[in-house]
Amino acid sequence: MTIRKEIRPLQALLLSAVAVALANCGGGTTVGSNTLPTSPSGNSGTPAPGTATTPAPGTSSTPAPGTSSGPAPGTSSAPGAGSTSTPSASGNAAVGIPFPAATDSDPFYAQPSPFPNLAHGTILSSRSITYEPDDVTMPNTAYQVKFVSQDIYGRKIAAVMTVVEPLTPAAAPEPLYVEAFPEDSLTAQCAPSHFATGGTADGDTQDSNEVAETPIATGALSAGYTLVMPDFEGPFSEYAVARQSGYITLDSMIAAENFAPLGLNAKTPIGENGYSGGAHAVSWAAAEQPTYAPELNLVGTSSGGTPADILGILENIDGTSSLSVVANEAFFDIIYMSAVGINRGYPNFLTPILNAKGVAAAVAMENGCVGKNSDGSSGPSGHFADYVAVSPFYTNPHVLTTTEAASEPQFGLVPTSNMFIYHSVTDELIPVAGVDNLVKTWCGDGTPIEYYRAANGGDHVTMDVQTQAIVLAYMADRFNGSALTLPPQTTDCN
């Protein structure tokens, strides 16, 4: 769910690791020699649980002009989808979203009011920008584009993406590469589009996940790919509401094809990558694509450190799970932040069960980044039992229903395009067992998967560092149609 505070010292390591990994990748095993076991289909998990009908602590009470009155194409089958008791997108605020983030001060990000009846991926506005990741000005032509997408209840929202053109495009058809940076925050000021223009809202670029993954975006541009970076948490910073992140990611691809300056079209080969918080977006996008956007030519998805089992992650960080492999209480702040983010999309998750301490912690984090409070101070610590008024926490119906709806696999959502899933066995933040189950289930459902289950992958951050070059090599293979050669310990199915 996060990449933490070791970022700045890692930049040199990232670049050297890219070169080393590329060299090592060539000596790896060609997948196809091992086959993963299959299993019956996974979770029958239903989408969004019903939402509270009374205002939540910290909930905005602003009216919602321009809210879409009906489900959009590809709408979630969530019970109550589209009902008036669920969160509503509005011109500049949100009704029913607990512990809401402040409105972005830049009017470019404002929600249209009234919202026009337009198809997903339709471009609402665009502007040229100077691409300045990590405050380094780059010569590439770049834009920010606002486009139509939807929330988990099927109502239309306006989302934003950053588009960067390569200096030397790859041979036609020029690929489209989507990088889902792990924003891991509750405020728009930490979104990738702000980072892309030199913004560092928390005042400390060492805490910016985007800094850690800039080399992979730079590598994609160097390979000649058009780069898209969606603000996949949406206009209300719904961190870890992964179903919505998938919709926004897919609609960013459609919008890129609709954006005339790029010269793309329906035949454009598309690859997407996300690690940790970014894997929320791409893994759900891959699963939603066959039904939500079947017209897209999605040729490959790489998803690393994938937060598949939300309940397992919560238990692991609390140290209450048999799946825990490393002492990890230091990461409680970011996991609590993700829980507040999930609660923005699913208000019945925490809102009915938080105690006074839990409400205060959520309010303090409303505009925080990467586990920090809004004022930059340290986020909460301890255990979930300290912040809720129910016991036990992990068998509470609100918790069980929501974590099932927010986890993968989901019944009826199965990727059909090729996937590269990579995960460290010793990941201290996201237990590998949830990813094992995801891979096993999707393999049983027919998804073609290469699974790099790294026994020597190290911790969560290290795995991201040492796989970035492997991801770029995977994308090159997918775009070129060549045989896949991946590291040892990689198995495949279908």
N, C-alpha and C positions, 0 to 999 in steps of 0.2 A: 504494500500500500504506500510505501514511501522510499525515498532515497534520502539519507540524512545528512548530517552536518560535516561529513568528511569531504565535501565536494571539491573545494578549491585545490587541496593537495593532490586530488585524484586526476586533475586535468592532464598533467604530464603523463601519469600512469595510463590514463585512457588512451592517449595517442600511441604510446609504446605498446600497450596491450593489443591495439588494433593490428599493428604490424606483426606481432608475435602470433596472435590468433589466426591471422590469415595464413601465416606460414604453417602453423600446426594443423589448420583445417585441411590443407592439401594432403597431409599425411594421415588423415582420419579414415574411417571406414565408409564405404559406399553403402548407404542405407538400402535395405531390401533383404539383408541377410537374416534379420530377426523380425518376428511378427508378434505384435502385442496380442494378449488374450482379449477375447470379446466378452461382452456381458449384455444382459437385457438393458433396455433404455433406462436412463437415469431418472432424476427427480421428476415427479409429476407436479412439481411445485407450481402453484398458481401464482399469477402476477399479483400486483399491488393489493395488500389487504385494505379493507375499508378504512377510511380516515375519520378522525375525530370531527364531530359536528360543532364543537365549542372551540373558541379561540384558545390556542396553545400558549403556554408561557413564552413570552418573547415573540409572539406571532404578530405579523403586520396586519393591520385592520384597514389598509388602504383599499378603496374600491378598485375594481378591475375593468376599466373601459377597454373595449376592443378584444375581450376574451373570445376565443373561437367557440362557437355554439355547438359544434358537433365534432365527432371523431374524424381524424384525418386518415387517409389511406395508410394501411399498415398498422392501425391502432392496436394497442395492447388489448388483450381480452380480459383485463383486470376487472374484477367485480366492482361495479359502481363507476366504471370509467366514464368520465364526462359528467358526473353528477356534481351538483353545486356544493357538496361537502368536501370536495377534493381541492387541492391547490390550483389556483388559477393564474395564468400569465396575464399581466396587465401592461399598461403603457410604460410604467417605470417602477412598478412595485409588484408585490405578490400577495394575494389573499390566501390565508391558511397555511403559509409556509412558516414553520416554527423557527425561531431564532434566525430571522432573515438577515442577509448581508446588506450593507449599504448599497444604494444605487451607484453604478459607475458614473463618475463625474463627466466622462466624455460622451457627448450626445450621440456619437456614432453608434454606441451600444444600446441606445434606447429601443424599447419595443414599440412597433407601430401601433397607433391607436386612432381609429379602429384598425384591427388587423385585417389585411386584405385576404381574400379567398384565393390563394395561390398554391400551386403544387409544391411538394417538397423539392428542395434544391433550387427553387427560384431565387434569383439574386434580387435583393432589396436595395442595396447600395454598395459602393466600393470606393476605395481611395488608394492612391499610391503612397508608399511609405519608404523610408530608409531602413533597410534591414540591419539591425544592430544587436545581434545576440551577445549577451554578456558585455554590453557597451562597446563592442568592437564593430566599427562600421564596415559593411561588406558592399562590394560593387554590384551585386546582383539586383536585377529589377524585381521589385516586390510590391505586393498589394495586401490590403485587408478587405475582406468581402463579407458582407452580412447577407444571410440567406434564410430561407424558410426551413424549419424542422418541426419537431413535435416533442411534447413531454411524455411521460409514461402513461398518461391518461388519454393520449390522442389529441390533445389540444395544441394548436400551432404556436410556435415560439420562433423568435428570430435569434439565430446563432451566428457566431463570427469565426472566421478562419483567416490565417495568414498564408499567403501563397508566395513562393519564391521561385524565380526561374533560374535554371542553370546558366552559367556563362557560355558553356558549349553543350548544346543539347545532344543527347544520345541519338543514334540512328532511328529513323521512323520505323514503327510508331513509337514516339517518345513516351516512356513510362511515366506514370504518376505514382509518386511515393508519398504515403501518408504516415507522418510520425506523430503518434499520440504521446506527447510529453506528460509525465506524471505530475499534474498540477498539485494535487494533494492539499487543497486549501479550501477555505470557506468564503473567499473574497475574489471578485473579478480582477483585483489589482495584481494577483499572482497568476493570472491566466497566461498561457503561452503568447497570446497576441501582445500583451504588454511587455513580456520579456523580449519579444522579437524587435521591439522598438527601443530597447535599452532600459526598460523599466525594471526596478527591483524594489517592490513595494515594502518589503520588510526591512530594507536598509542594509541587508547583509547577503551579498550574492552567494556566500558559501552555503546558505540555506536553500538556494534555488535548485530544484531538481533539474530544471532546464539546462543549467550550467553543465551538469554531469553528462547530459546527452547531446550537447551541441556537436561533439565530434561525429555522431552518427548522422545528424542532419547535414553537416558539412560534407561527409562522405557521399551521401546520396546526391547532393548537388554536383560534386566532383565527378560522379559517374554519369552525369547528364540527365538526371531525373528532375522533373518538376516536383517541387516540395510543397506539401500542404500540411499545415499544423492547425487542427481544429481546437477551438475552446470548447471541448466536449462536455464540460460540466454545465454548460448552458448559461442563460442570462441570470440565473439565481444561484449560481455556484453550488449545485447539488452534487457535492463530492461523494463518490462511491454509489450514486444512483446509476448503476451501470447499464440498465436497460435504455435509459435516455441517452447515455454516452454513446451507445451503439447507434441509435437513430441519428444523432448529430454527426457522427463520424461518416456514416453512409451518405447523409445528405450533403456533407462537405465534398464528397467525391462527385456527386451529381452536380453540385454548384460549380466545381472546378471544370467539369465538362461544358457547363453552360456559360462559363466566363470567357468571352470572345478573345481577349488578349492572349490566352494560353494556346489557342488553336487545337484543343483536344476534342475528342468525339467519343461516341459510344464504343468504338473499337479500342480505345486507349487501354493498355494493360495497366492494372492497378495492383500495387502491393501496399500492405500496411504493417506497421510495427508498433508495439507498445510494451513497456516493461512496468510491472508493478501497478501503480495507479493507472498508467497508460494501457496496461493489458485489460483493465476493465472495459475500455472503449473498443479495442480491436477484437477481443474474443467475442464480445456480445455482437459487434458489427458482423463478424464472420458468421455467427449463428443466425442473425436476423436477415442477412442479405438474401437468401433464397426466396423469402416471402415478402420482404420489405422493399428490396431494390434488385430484383432479378435481372434487370437490364444491364447492371454494372459488370464489366469484365474484370472481376476480382480474381487474380491469378495466384495470390499468395498472402498469407497472414502469418506473421511471427509474433508470438505472445509469450513473454517471459515473466517469471515471478507472478504468475496469474492468480489473482485473488478469487479462486473458484468457490471455496467453501467459507462463507462469511461467518457462520457460527463457529467453525473450527478455528478461524483466525482470532475471533474474540476470546475463545477459551484458551487458545495458545498464549496470547499476550498476557492473560491473567495468571498463567502458570497453573491452570486447573485442568489442563488436558493431558492425557497420556501421550499426545502427539508432540508435546513440547520437546524440542531438542536442545535448546539453549536458553539460559536465563535471559529474559527479554523485558523485564519490567520498565526499562528505560524507554521503551517504545509505546508506553501506554498513552502518552499525549496524542500521538498521531492516530492511534486506533480510536481513541475517544472522539477525535475530530472527525474521523470517517463515520462514526456512529451518528454524530450530529448531522453530518451531510446526508446520510441515508434517511434520517428522520425528516429532513426537508422534503424528500419525495414521498416518504411513507410515515406520516405523522403519528400513526398508531404504534410505531416502534418504541420510542422512548417517552414521548409526551405524556402518556397516562401514568408512567411509572417512575419518573424522576423525582427524587427528593429535593429539598431546598439546595443542598450542595450541588446536586446534579444540574439544576436549573442555573445556578450561578456560574458553574463551569461552562455550560453551553453559551450563556450570554457573553461571558468573557471572551469566547472564541469566535464570535459571530463574523468577524472580519480578520481572522488569523490565517497564517500561512504555515504549512508543514509542521503542525503540532503546536504552534505558538498561539498565545492569546493575541487579541486585536492590537494591544499596545506593545507587542514584541516580547513580552515577558513569557516565562516558561508556562506551558500548559499544565493540565492536571496530571496527577500521579496517583498511584495506588491501584485499586481494583474496582471493577464495575459495581460490586456490592456496596462500595462507599457512596455511590452516586444515585442509587435507585431505592425505592421504598418497598420493593418486593424481594422475597427470598423463597426459593433459589432463583437467580437471574436467568440461568441458561435453559430452564424448562418453562419459563413464563410464556404463556400463549402469544403475547405481543411480540416477544423476541423470536420465538420459533416460526411464527407465520411470516414475519418480515424477512428474517434471514433466509428462509427457504425461497421467498420470492426474489431476493437479491442475489442468489447463488446460481451457479451453473453446475451441471447441465439443467436445462428446462425442457419439459416435454413439448415436442413440436418445433423446437428451435435447434436445428442441426446444420452445421456448416457443410457445404458441398465442395468448396474450393480447397486447395491444398493448404495445410497448416504446418508450421514449424513451432512446436511448443518446447520451451526450455526452462529448466528449473533446477535449483541446487537442492540436493538431498538434505543439506544442513542449513537450509534457509531458516533463520531464527524468527522471521516475521510472518511468513506464510508457509504453513506446514505442507510438505510435499504430498501428503495423503490425499488432500482435496484435488490436487492436479492429477494424481494417479487415477482417481475415480473419473475425473472429467475426460481424460484421454481414453480410458477403458470404455466408457459409455459411448463417446463419439466414434471410436473405432468400431464398436458393435453396431452403430447406426450407419456406417459406411463412409465416414469422413476420411479422406486421405491425410494421414498425419505422420510427421517425423517428430519423434519425442526424444529430446536430449535431456535425459535424467542424469544430471552430473553428480557423480559421487564425490568428486573433488571440486565442486563448485564454490566452496567457501560460504560466506555469509551473503545476505541479501544484496548489499552494495557490490561486493566483489563479483558476484555472478553477472551483474549488469555490465561491469567494466570489461570482463573477459569475453563477453559474447557479442559485443557490438560489431566487430569485424565479421564474425560468423553470420550475423544477421544480414549484413551487407552482401556477403558472398551468397547467402540463400536467395536474396532478392535478385541478384545478378543472374543466378540460375533460373529463377522463375521467369524473369523477363526475357532471357535468351532461349528458354526452352531446353536447356542442357540438363544432363543427368545430375542429380543432387549428390554431392559429396559432403558429408557432415562429420562431426567429431566422433571418436569412439564413445560408446555408451548410448549412441543413438539407435533407437528401434523405430520400426515403421509398421503401418497397417494400411490396407486398401490401396 
